[in-house]
Amino acid sequence: MHSRYPVMMVLMTEWQLHVPLAELRRSFNLLLDHVEAATEGDVVRLDEDYFWSIPQDELYDVNSVPSNLTVGQLSWSWQHLTDLLADPDQAIGYHLVWLAEVLRAIGQKTH
């Protein structure tokens, strides 16, 4: 980690974040309303397709620099989501990861 300021990390092994689903849904709806208001038309146009991805086993290990960066693809993540819309019974938890990848790109593009 490179910074002009010293960083002290305190790692707690049993810490948990409790996220109430109702508040998560409200947050998402508020942010989607913001994106709709900030976007011309009803489509968000993303200019990038490929992005760096950190494998799950390294993503939350902040004591080590990731050594196995991989490449993700927004169009691939979006395809998984459109497939889900066509067949909602196929929902799995990992669809949230694909959604997060697309949302990150939208969030970085939307002001």
N, C-alpha and C positions, 0 to 999 in steps of 0.2 A: 504494500500500500504506500503510495507516494503522496506526501502532504507537506505543506509548510508548517503545519501544526502537529505537535505530538499527539498521538491517539492512544488512549488506553482502552483496551477491550477487557471487559469482565464477562466471562462466559459462565452462564448458569446452566447446569445440566438438566434441571427439572423445571425450568421456566416454561409456561404455556400462555399463549394468547387465546383468549376466549372471544370469538367473533359471533355475536348474535345474528342469525340469518336475516331477521327482519331489518336490522340496521344495515346489513350488507346489501340487501335488495333496495332499500331506500337510497343508499349511497350510489348504487349503480344507476338507478332511475334518474337521480338528480344529475349525475355526470352525463348520462346519455342525452338528457334534455339540453345540457350545455353544448354538447357536440352538435346536436341538431340545430341549435340557435346559431352556432358559429360556422355552420357549413352551408354553402350555397347548394340548393337542391337537396335531394334525399340520398346522396351517395358520398361516401368519403373516398377520395382518390389517394391511394398510397403509391409513392414513387419508388419505393425500395421493395425488394422481394427477399433477398438473403440477409441473414443476420447471424451474429455469433451467439452460440448457445452453450451453456455450461451444464454438463451432465448432473443429474439430481444428487448423486453421491458426493459431488464436490461443491454444489451450489451453496450449501449452508455451512460448509467447513471454512469459516473465516480465518482460521489459523494457518491455512495453506493457500498458496496461489494455485488456481486451477491449472492443471496440466493437460487436460484433455478437452480443449475447446472443440466444439463441433459447429456445424453450420446448419441453421434452420432456414425454413422457407415459408414466408407469409402465405403465398398462394396455396401451399400444401396444407398449412394450418387451417386456412379458410375452407379448403375443400372438405376437410374433416367436419367442419361445422355445417356446411351445406348438406353433406351426407346425413348428418344427424337430423337436420330439419326434414329431410325426406323420409327418415325412419327413426322417430323419436324413441322407440323401444330399444335402440342400440346405444343409448347414453351410457357413458362410463365416466369415471372421475377425471380421466386424462383429457376429456373434452374441455375441462376448465383450463388446462395448461395451453391447449391450442387457442382457446378464447383469449387467455392472458397475453399470448404473443401478438395477436391481432390488436387487442386493446392497447398494448404498449405502443405499437406503431401509430395508432390513431391518437393516443394521448400526446405523443411527441410531435405530432403534426398539427394538432388543434390548439389554438390559443384561447 
